[in-house]
Amino acid sequence: MAWPLKFIPMGAQTNARKRLILAFIFLASCLSAAPFPHIRVNDFTGPRTVIAGSRTFFAFTPYLAFNATVNASTNVFTVTGGTYTPVNGDIITPESTGTLPSRMYTIVNGHWPSYDVCNVSGSTFQLRQDGSNASPPGSCTGTLQTVSDTGTGTHTFSLYGTGPVYLDSDPSGFPAGTTFTYMIPAGTSECDYAAPTSNSKPYNRGRGRLCVIATVPGNAIPGTNITTSFTLCQTNMSGNCTTFNWTIDVVSTNISYTPPSSFTAIPNRTAWEQVMVAQPCPGTSGTNPPYQGSECGNYPTYSGYSGPANFCYPLAGGYPINNLGAATSSGVSYYGWNLLFDNMAIYTGNSLYRSSCFSDGMSHAGATDLQGVKQYVTANGGSMIGYAHFTESLFRAARVFNDSSFKTAGLLMQNNGIIALGPNLRFDLLRENVYGLDDAVALKKYGGLSLAHWNDVRDGLYSLVLRATESDASGVRFPEQMFMLGLAAHAIEADWQLSGDTRAPYIIKRIADYGWAGYDQTNHAMRNLEGPDGSPWCANGTLWFVAGDGNCGTNPLNYQNDQTLVVNAFWWYYAYTGDTTYRDRGDDWFSHFLDQGGLTGKQAATSYYDTFNAVGWRNGTLQVTQWYGDPQTAPAGQTLAAATCDLNADGRVNIVDVQLGTNQALGTAPCGSGDLNGDGRCTIVDVMRIVSASLGAACNTAP
């Protein structure tokens, strides 16, 4: 468009130029000033380590935010630099570029403190404590927040319940060819629904999270300290934007399969075996079982220590049968408690552990969660608290007792938590994500179901574990107890046996290395929680909004019995690579898990939960492709799901499965799922069958 020309007298031109310059100065000042409110990213969850050729999950909650100062004499806050108008009942959470005013807190133990905006007068207000409530309006009935100083730096307050916030464009800085998918939760934090868009910009709803799934191409060049940027805006027209930067490292994860050819004796194995079956305590009257700790024998003989058998009804002479059931609130029946009794039957040859202990726990009558596992799962339709994890035990019971009602209950577990909804990218739900992957594996392996969120749960868990094992994760994660990373290793190992995911050895190594880095080699005790105590992610006392923990950054001896939950990571990696460093480190952890005496019921459950697999991988009786209780170790009658050409269990037979089968035939990956004809070998015959199936033919698994 051509603008018309108009003659202006010289004096008028000068005045016009002045007005125009002033107008530009005013406009520039408006554009350069930080818009208000601005955007603040809370709860950013995602790793700095990005693996080439795979998906990485990032999740965060963007909030509108404002700045404020405080008068330490009156405890009155004043909005600064913007147009936010305080409203009684607004809920905020604070952060500072320096230090917050005394007695105020930012994130602790993964929890953000919530404060109600109260006593509003114009642009001033006071705050009242509101726990971790994030659902406005606040009640303004909590304790008045007082301060003794003004703090340092700029104090920023995020407003809960505001939104939406728009992602202005695809994040920048990622390797060329990276693609992005955007998801939002159906509930609180899951990444399970496509994010809505407006003006082609994805956004969150209300105060919800936004998940960004980055798919990095396999040819991405490894590198470190790569800056990526996420630009978030208050409008869908790129208005009021803030850029959040995140530094990543791009890595490749090709770890060769070179299993050991010979195996040494396992230190402390005899003690592990003796304590497993010790019941009831020798030299006691038998009138008050179960017996624990010092009541049961003396170190170092182990002969009288209490172990799993001491908690089995009727072996222990009257121990309440209901604690062998689901028992999710009894402090006993966690971590595959019932399944370990069937593993004990296999290991010892004593069928009573199966016919009495395992059977009773899986199917006895009872009330609420103190009933048998089958009854508990059935009564809840498979939808229960996230740590109610019984899928493999139900399918095992169906096989060994030839009772399809257990399988029916096991199939209901597809409705449980993470596997039903997708990964939940919160660090305080790492365990629930672990069990979601465990459930997906068992439902496919024993129930023949390929669930829609299986790959999502795997990739989400990988992202959580990568971040949890990074050294700079302070302040942005919930403090992960070390044993939970051991549970993660268990799930990843089981999943790898079906999926053949090439990232798994790298992730397992990360867990083992992280555990060893915090290990007390003098007292042979693992670090329970990363410290230091009192840091923003690990409180050293009880705060008004979250309970503290007194052992952050320490190696408490009372957690030694949980070391066996992590040993599987060391010994699986040893069985995969032949690296004796990991064998020896695992030996150290295993050798000292009984140093503090006999075991309580829950300790017996945790201490023996995953040791049967770990011992098998360590002494060579199991290959890394084999699972304890499956056909190669189980009594007659136990069978796996039929062989399939879908080696990675993604519901399709394609070039990915052909490559997995080829790797197994060449010996660059362990022979397992690629043995279609069941002859114990992976050969070109198996590969050609997969090729044919990928072209549309029926999968041939005949001998």
N, C-alpha and C positions, 0 to 999 in steps of 0.2 A: 504494500500500500504506500502511495506517495503522499507525503504530508504537504499541504498547501503552504506557499511562502507568503509572508506578510511583513511589510516594512514597518519597523519600529524606530522612532526617533532615538538619537544617541543617548540622551539622558534616560529615557525610558528603558533603553536596552540595558544600561548599567544597573538600574534598579531591578529589572527583571532578572538579570544575571545574579544579583545578590539574593533575590528571593529564591531563585532556583538552587543556588548553592546552599542556602540555609535549609531548603526543603530536602536536598540530598543528604546534608549532614544529619538532619533529624531522622530521615529514613534509614541511613546507615547505622545510626545509634540504635534504632529499634531492631534492626536485623542482627547487629552484633551482640546485643545484650542477650544473656541466657534467658530463653522464654520460661515462663513460670505458670503453673508448676512444671517441673522437668520430670524425666523418667529415671527411675532407679531400678536396677536389677537385683532381685532378692533370690536367695536359694539357688544360685547357679550350680547345676549338677552336670558334670561332663569331664572327661579326661583331657589331659594335655597330650597324651599319647594317642595318636591316630594311626591305625594300621592300614597300609595300602591294600586295596582290593577288598575292602569291607565297609560295613556301615558303623558309624559312631553316633550314639545318642547324646544329645545335649538337651537339658530342660531348665527352665527358669521361670520365675514369676515377675513380670514387669509391673511396677506400680508408679502412679503419679506421686511426686514427692515435692517437698518444700523445705526451705532453710529457716532456722529460727535460732534466736539467742535466749539466754535465761538470766534473770536477776537472782543472784544467789541469796539475797536477803528476803525476797518475797516469794521465791519459787514460781514466779510468773514468766512465761515464755512469750516472746514477741516474734511474729512472722517478719522475715527480712527479705528484701529484694524481689517481691513478687505480689501477686494478686490473690493468693489463697485466702479465703475468708473462713476462719475457724467456725466449726459447728459443734455444739455439745453432742457427745456421743460418737463423734468420729474416732476411729481407732488407728493409732500410728505405731510404728516401730522405728527406733533410731539407729543412726550410724554417724561416724565422724571422720573427717580427714586427719584429725588429731586425737584427742582423748575426750570422751563424753564427760559431762559434769559428774562429779563424784556421786556415787550411789545409783547411777544409771548404768544400764547394761545394753550391749548389743548381742549378737548371736552367741549362745553358750550351749554346748552339747547338742548342736544342731537345732536349737530352738531359738526363735526370735521372741523377745519379750514384747508384750502388747501393753500400750498405755491408752487410756480413754482421754479424749480432749474434753475438758470440763471448765466450768466457771468462765465461759467465754465473755470477753468484753472487747468488741471491735476486733483488732488484730492480735489481742493478747489472750492467753488462756493458761490454765494449769493442767497438770496431768495426774491421773489416778491409775494405779497398777491394776492390770486386768489379765494376769496369767499369760497364757498363750492364746487367748481368744482372738480370732481373726474375722469375726462375723459382726459387723456393726449393725445397729448402734450399740455402743458400750453403755453399761449401766451407770457409770460415774459413782459407784458405791465402794470402790476399792480404796486402798491406802493412798493418801496424798503423797505424790512423789516429791521428796525434798532433796535439795542439793546443798553442798557446802562450798562449791566453787562453780565457775562458769565453764570449765573445761578449756580445751585448746582446739584450734582449727575450726572448720566449718561443720556445723551439725545439720544433718539432713534427716528428715522424717518422712517415711513412706506412709501413704494413706491406704489402708485396707478397704476393699469394697469398691474401688474405683476402676474404671476401664471403659471400653477396651483399650488395649495398646497394640499398635500395628508394627509388624516387621516391614521396614520400608523397602527392602530388596533382599535378594539372596546374600548371605554373609560373604564377605570378601576375604581374600588372603589364602583360601584353601587351595590345594593343588589344582592345576588346570584339569578340567573335565569332571570335577566334583559336582554331583547333583544333590538336590535338597528336597526333602519331604517334610511337611509341617503337620503336626498333630496336636490335639488337645485332649484333655481327659473327659470321660463321661462322668466320673465322680470327682476325686480330689486331685490326683497326681498322675493318673495313668496316661500313657501315650497310646491311645487306641482309636481315636476318631480324627478324620481329616479336619484340619483347621478351617474355619470359614474364611472367606476372603471378601474384601471390599476394595474396589478399584485395583484389583489384582494383588492386594496386600493381605497376607494372612494375619489374623489377630486372635487374641485370647478372649475369653468371655468372662466378664465380671472381674473377679480377683484370681482367676484360674491361671494355670501354668501353660506355657507354650513349649512344645517339644520340637526340636530341630534335628532331623536325621540326615547326617552328611554321608553320602556314599562316595568314597574316595577311589579313583580308578587304580587298578592293579599296577599300572606303569608309573604311578606317582614316584617322584624321586625322593628318597629319604632325606630328611633335613631336620635341623633343630632351631628352636627359637623363632618360629614363623608366626607373625602377628596376623590374627584373623579379627574381623570386625563385624559386630551385629548392630545395625542402626534401628532404633526403636522410636516410634513417633506417637504423639497423642491423637493425630488425625490421619485419615487415609489420603491426605493430600500433602504428605511430607511436612506437616506442621508440628512445631515443638518437638524436635528430635534430639535424642541423645545416642551417642555411639559407645558401645561397650566392647572393649578389646580383650582378646583371649589368645594367649601364646600356646602354640602346639608344636609337637615333634612328630614328624612322619617317619614311621618305621616299617621295615619288612620283617616277616616272622617265619622264615623258612628254617625250621630246626629239623635236622635229619634224624631218621629213625635208625638207631644203632644199638640194639638191645645188648645187655651183658650176656656173655657166653658161660659164665660160671658164677656161683653165688656162695657167699660166706655165711656162717651161722649168725643168727639174729641175737644180739645181746638182750638179756632180760626176757626172752621168749618163755622160758620155764615159769617165771613169776607170772607172766600174763596168763598162761594156761592154768596155773594153780589157783589164782585168784578168781578166774572166770567161774570155776565150779565149786568154790569153797562155800559150804552151807551144811547145816547151820553152824554157828561158831563153835569150834571145839571147846570143851571145858565149861560150857554154859548150861543152864538148866533148861533152856528151850522154852521158857514161859513168856518171854517178852520179845519175840522177834519183830522186826529185823534188827540185827546187831550191827553196829557201825564202828568205824574208827578203832580206837584203842581197845574196845571190847573184844575185838577179833584178832588175836595174835600179835606178834611183835616183829618189827622190822629187824633183820632183813630176811627172816625165814619165809614170810608170806603165807605160811601154811594155814593161818587162821584168819587171814584178811577177808572181809566181806566183799563179795563180788556179785555179778548178776544173779547167780543161782540162789543167793541168800534172800532174794526178794521174789522168788517164784513160789506161788501157792500151787500145790500143797507141800512143795519140797522144804520150805522154811518153817513148817510147823505152825501155820496159822496166820501168815502175813495176809492182810486183807486182799481178797481177790480183785476188788475194784481198782486197785492200783496197777493192775495188769491190763486195764482197758485203755480207753482213749485218754482219760486222766489228764486232760490239758490244764487243769487248775490244781492238780495235786502235788506238783513239784517232782513228779516221778517219770511219767510216761512220755518223754520227749525223745526226739532224735532216733526214731526207729526202734524204740525200746522192745516192742514185741517181735519184730523181725530178727533181732539179734538172738532170741531164743531158738529160732529155727536154724540160724547159722551155727549155734552151739550144738544142736542136734547133728548137723552135718559134720562139724569139726570133731566132736567127741565120739560120735557113733551112739550116743545115749538118746534113744527115741523119746524118752520121757520129756525132754525139753520141748519137743514138738507136740506130743500128744497131750501134755498137761499145760505147760507154761504158755506156749505159743497159741494153742487152741483156746485156753481160757481167756487170754487177753484179747483175742480176736472176736469172741462171740458170746461172752457171758452176759447175763441180764444185769441191769443196774439203772441208776437214775442219772439224768443229765449227762455230764461228760465223764462220769465214772462207770459207764457201761462199756461193753465190748466195742472194739473199733467198728465192726460191721454195723452194729446198732446205732452207734453215734453218727457215723457218716450217713446212713440211710435216713435217720430222723432229721438230719439237716439238709438233705438233698444234695450233699456234697459241697455245699457252700458254708464254710465255717471260718473261724479265725485263721489268719494266714500261716500260723505255725502249726496248725493241725495237719500233719503231713503223714499220710498212711497209704499212699497209692501202691507202692511196691509191695508192702506187707499184705494188702488185700489180694493182689493178684497171686502172690506166693501162696496164700492160704487156699485160694481157689484151686491151684495146681496140686498141692500136697494133700489136701483133704477131698479132692475131687468134688467140690461143692460150688456150683455156679452162682450161688447167692453172694459169695465173696466177690466174684467178678462183677456182678451187677452193682454192688456197692463201689467197687473200684472204678467203674466207668462213670459213676456220679462225680468223681473227683475232677472231671473236666469242668465242673461248675465252680471250682474253688479258686477264689482270689485272683492271683496274678495270671494264671494260665487262661482264665475266662475273660479277663479284661485287658491284658497286655501288660508290659513292664511298667513298674511304678518307680520313676526315677527320683527316689528319696533315699538318702543314705541310711536313715533309721529303719528302712524296710529292706535292707540288703538280704536278710534271712528269708523274707517272704518271696523275694525275687528268686533266690536260690531254690526254694521249694517249688516255685512255679516251674522252673526248668526240670527239676526232678520229676514232677508230676507229668510234664509233657513227654519225657523219656519213657516213663513207665507206661503211660497210656498208649504210646506207639509200640513199645517193645513187647508188652504183654496183652494189650487190648486192641492193637491194630488201628488206633486212631491217630491221624495226623492233624493236629489242631492248628487253627488259623494263626494263633499268636506264638507258635513255637519259635520260629526264627526271630521274631521281635523280642521275646523274652531272653533268648540267648544273647542277642546283640546288646540288649539293655543291660543284662548282667555283666557282660564283658566290659561295658563302659563304666559301670559302677566299680568293678574290681580294679580296673586300670587306675581310676582316680584314687581309690582307697589305698593303693600301694605307691602313690607318688609322694615324694618327700615334701612338696610345697602345698599340700592340700589343707593346711591349717586354716581354720576359719570358714571354710566353705563346705565342710562335710560333717556328718555326725561321726563321733569317735567310734570306730569299728573295733569290737572285741576280736582278738586274734582268732578265736575259735570259729567265728562266723566266716572268716576267710577260708578256714579249713572246710566248713560246710560247702562253701562255694566251689572249692577244688573238687569235692566229691561229686557235685552236680555236673561240673564241666567234664570230668572224666567219664561219667556215665553217658553224657550227651555225645561226647567225641566218639564213643564206640558205635553210635548209630550215624552221626552226621559226618564224621571224618574231618571236622573243621580244622583247617591247618593252623588256626590261631591258638588252639587249645594248649599245645606244649609251651608256647610263649607265656600264656596267661598263668599256667600252673607254675612255671619257673618264677614269674613275678611274685606269686604268693609265697613260695618257698624262700626266695631271697629277702622279701620284706620281713617274714617271720624270723629269719636268722639274724637280720640286721638289728633286731630289737631283743635278741636272746641273751640272757645272762649265762655266759658259759662257765662261770665259777659256781653258781648255785643251781645251774641246769634248770632254769625257769624261764618260760616265755613271758614276753611283755603283754599284759592284758590289753591296755589302752595306750595309744600314742600320747605322749605328754607334750610339754611339761604340765604338771598339775597347775590349775588356775588359769590356763590359757583360754582364749575365747571358745575353743571347741571342747574344753574339758574342765569343768568347774571343780573346785576343791572344797566346796561346801554347799549346803542347801540354799538356793536362792529363792526369791519369792515366786519365780515362774518356772523353775525346773530344779529337780533334785540333783545334787552334786555327786561326784564320784571321788573317792579318796585314794585311788590307786593309779591315776593317770601317770604315764611315764615311768611306772615302776614294774617290777617283776614279782608279783605276789606269789608266794609259795603255794597258797591254797588253790591256785589255778593250774598247778602242775598236772592234775589228773586230766585236764582238758587238752593236754598236748597231743594225745593220740588222735584228736579230731583234725590235727594239722599234719600228722605224720604221713598221711596218704599223699599229700602234695610232693614231699621229698621222695618217697619211694616210688610213686608212679613216674616221676621224672627220671629217676634212676633207671627204672625198667624200660623207659622209652629211649634214653640216650646212652645208658651204660656209664654215666658220669658218677664215679664213686664219691665225689664230694657230697652229692645229695644223698647217697646211701648212708654215709657216715654222719651227716647232720641229722638225718632222720633217726639213726640209731641212738644218738644222744638224746633227742626228745623222747623217744620210746623208752629208753632205759630208766628214766626218772619219773614216769607218770605215777608211780606208787610210793614216792618218797614220803608222802604225808600220811600214810596209813590207809585203812580200809575205806570203802566207798559207800556213800549214801545211795539211795535209789536213783536219784537223778544223775549222780556222778557215775554210777555203774552204767547207766544208759549212755551217757556221753563218752565215757572212756572206751566202751567196746563197740560203739555205733559203727565205725568204719574200719575197724582194725582187721577184720577178716580179709577184705580186699587188700589192705596195705601189706599185711603179712604175706599174702600170696604173691604180690608183685615183688616183694623184697626177697623172698626165698626161691623164686622162679617157678612155683607151682601154678601161678597164674601169669598169662601174658597180659600186656596192657589192653588187649582186645577182649579180655574175659572178665566176667563179673561173678563174684561169689554167690552161690546159690543157683546159678544157671546151669545148663546141662553138664558142663565139664566137671563140676564139683558136686552136683546134687544127686540124691538118691533117684532111683527109677521113678518115672511118672512126672518129673518136672521137665517141661519143654519150653523153648522159646517160640516167639511168633515165627511164622514161616519166612524163609529167605525171600528177598525181594530184589528186583533190579533197581529200585529207588534207593540207592545206597545212602543218600543224605537225608532221606525221609522228608522231602519237601513236597511230596504229593505229585512229583513229575519225574519222568525218566528222560534225561537229556544228556548233553555233552559233559555236564558237571559229574554225573554218575559214571560216565565212560572214563573220565580222567581219574576219578577216585579208584575205580576198578583197575585201571592201568597202573597206577602207583602201587597198589597192593600186589599186582602180578610182578612188577619189577623189583619189589622189595624195598622201595623208598618209603612205603607206609606199611604198617603191620597188616597182615592178612586177617581179615575178620568178616565184615559185611560183604566183601567181594567174593567169598567162597559160596557160589550159588548152588553147586552140585553136592555140597556137603562132604567132599573128600579130604578136607583138612588142608587144602592147598588153594592158592589163588593163581590161576594160570590164564593163558590166552583163551582157553575154552570159556571160562567165566566172562572174560572181557567181551568176546564175540556175542555172547548171549545178551549182555547189556547193550551193545551196539544195536543188535536186532530189535530189542525192546524200545530203544530210543527212536527207532524208525517206524514204530507202530505195531510191531509184532508182540504177541503175548510173551510175558517173561517166563523163560524156561528154567526151572529150578530142579529138574529131575536129576537123579544120580547119573 
